[in-house]
């Protein structure tokens, strides 16, 4: 996966991640999406005791990195282990972020039949709320992204503050890029996080500067957030090491299960 930089945002906007390996708690599901004119697949990871508790739970939506295959949403199992070690239970949902013939859609709306932002921000929460015992309000939803998913999480959450109350970017960046992660691409007005804000960590230095820039812009805009730099590379070892604390921060800013 491309990209680097870790931005953790809290308060009005923050977030989280998803995974699974227990077949009693993991469910591979899908629905017919009008936004992408096809089937959108996703994995749901249910908290311990979900089957008998009768409680409603906050939901953490996780966006995987890009470019990827159409099954990359299934490869986030390390977060299950981190989440199980925390005291606040939540439902985790990892949606498909690419198709076999479209490996790097950048989580934005490109046009009719290719609207990934709409599918994830509007359609997916409605489906999840209808199928599972969720807290059905923005106070119960977080959006997190890893690498390219970090861009997707920031872009979508800032554009849909009525849907998500928490957003996190793990080793993310803040403008759409080509599959190499080195060349910016123009996807139209509103598809750039900095443009949306209007002055609104990393071991891999490629995106360190723009992470630091966004931190300054958020501070100038008075938006409550958390920004930290971590030693290490743009790699699983870094994310796995810190997944627990990052998830804990997100859950602390969501409504608890009830």
N, C-alpha and C positions, 0 to 999 in steps of 0.2 A: 504494500500500500504506500501511496505517496504522502507527502505533507509532514509537517512537524509543528511543535508548539502546543502548549497545554494551557487552556484558559478555563478556569472554573468560575462561574458566575452564580451569585446568590441573591436572595431578596426577591425583588419583583420578577426576576428571571434567573433560573438555575437548572440542575439535571441528574441523569443516571444511565444504567446499562443492563443487558440481558443475556441469558444463556440457558443450558439445560442438558441433563443426561439421565434423569430419573423419569421413566416412561409414565409413572403415575402422576407426575406433576408437570411434565412437558407435553405440549400438544402442538402438532404441526397443523395449521389451519389455513384457510384462504377465503376469499370472497370475490365476486365479480365487481371489478372497478370500472365505473364509467370514465373516471379521470384518465386511466391509462388504456382504456378500451381492451381490457383483458383481465386475467386472473392475477390478483395480488396475493402472494403467499406470505405467511408470517409464522413465527414460533411464539407460543405463550408459555411462560414458566410460572406455575402457581406456587404460592408460599406453603410451607408446612401447615397442615391442619385445614386447608381451604375446604376440603370436601365435607367437613362436619361443623365448621365454626359458625356458619351463617352470617359472618361478618362481611362488610364491604371494605375493599382495599384500594390504596393509591396505586397508580399505574406508572411505571417507568418505561418509556419508549426508547429503544436504542437503535441508532443508525450506524451500520457498518461502513467500513472504508471502501474506496473505489480507486481504480477500476476493479470489477469483480465479476464473478459468474452469477448466474441466476439463483444459486443455492448458498451464497455466502452468508445469508441471514442465519443459517444453522450453525455457524462456526464461532459462536461466542460463549462457549461453555465455561470459560474461566470465571465469568461473572457470577454464575450460579454459586460457585464455592464461596466467593466473596460475600454475596448477599446472604447466604445461609449463616454466615458468621455474625451477622448484625442482629440487633434486637427489634428492629421495626420491620414487620413483614410488608411485602408489596408484590403486586403482579408485574412481571416483566414481559414486554412485547418487543420482539425484534422483527421488523418488516423487511421484506425483500426490497433492495435498493437498486436493482439492475436486472435486465433480462439477458438471455443468451446472445441476442443480437444488438444489445445496447448496454455495453459494459460500464459506461461512465456518464449517466444522465445528470449527475451533480445535484440531485434532489430538488430540482426546480421545474417550473411549468414551461415547457417548450412550445406547446401548441395543442390543438385537439388530438386526443388519444395519447398524449405524451405529457401528462400533467402530474408529475411525481409529488410536487409540493401539495397539491390539492388532495391527492390520494392519501397522503400521510397525515396532513393537518386536519382534513375534514372527514373523509370516508372512514379511515381506520379507527379513530376514536369512537365513532358512532357504532361501528360493528363490534368493537371490543366491549363497549358499555352495554350493548344489547345481549351479548353472549356470556358475560362474566359479571360477578358481583364486584363492581368497581365503585369508587367515589366519583359520581358523575358530574364533576365540575372541574374548573381549571385548578382549584386548590388541590385536587387529587391527581394531577398529571405533571410529569416531568419529561423532558426531551433531552437525550444525550447523544452525542455523536463522537465517533472515533476517526481520526484522520480526516478523509473527505466527508465522513459523516459529521465531523465537528462543524464544517462549513454548513452542511445541510441543517443541523440542529439550530445553529445560530440564525441562519436565514429564515427558517420556518417559524421558529419561536418568536422572533421579533416581528414577523408579519402576522402572527396569530396569537397575540397576547391574551385573547379571550379564551383560548384553548389550553395553553400551557402556562403554569406559574413558575416553573423551574427549568433552566437550561444549562447544560455543561458542554464544553468542547474539550475533548481529550486529544491532544496533539493535532489540533485542527488548524484551519486557515480561514480567511474571511473574504475571499473573492473566488469566483469560479475559475477553474484552470483546466487545461487539457490533460489527457491521461498521464503525461510525464510529471505533472505537478510543477512545471517550470514556466509555463506560458499562460498568461491570463487570457480568458475568452469572454467576449461580450454576449451575454444572454438576455440583454434588454434591461430596461429600467426596473429597479426594485430587486434585482438579483445580486446585489452587492451589499454586504453587511455594513460597510463603512458608509455607503450612500444612504442606506436606510437610517442610520444613526445621525448622519449629518454632524459629525464631530462627536461623534458618540462618546512555558516551561520546556523547557525544551532541552533535550540532549542533542538533537539534530537542529542545526542552526538555520535551516532553509527558511522557516517561517517564524523565527524568533522575533524579528523586527516588527512584523505586523501584529503579532501577539502583544508585544510591548506597546505598540501604537494604539491598539484597541483598548488596552488597559488605561492608557492616558485619556483617551476620548471618553470612556465610560466615567472616569473620575471627574473630568471636566463637566460632563452632563449630569453629575450627581446621581448616577445609577448605582445602587448597592451591588457589589460583586466581590468575588475573591479571585485573585490572580497569583499564581505561584510558578516558579521555575524549578524544574527537577533535573538532576544529573541523569544521564543515560541517553540511549538512542531511540529512534523511531521504531520501537520494537515491542513484542509481547512481554518481554521481561519487565519493562518499565510499567506497562499498563497493569499487568498482573500484580505487581508489587504494591501498587497504590489503589487498586480498584476498591478495596474495602473502605478506606477513608473517603474516597470520592463519592461512593454510593451513600455512605453515612451522611455526608454533607447534604446531598440531594434529599434524602428521606427526612432529614431534620427540618427541611423547608416545605414539606408536603403535609397535608392533613393525614393524621394517623388512621390506621384501620379501626373500624368501629362497628 
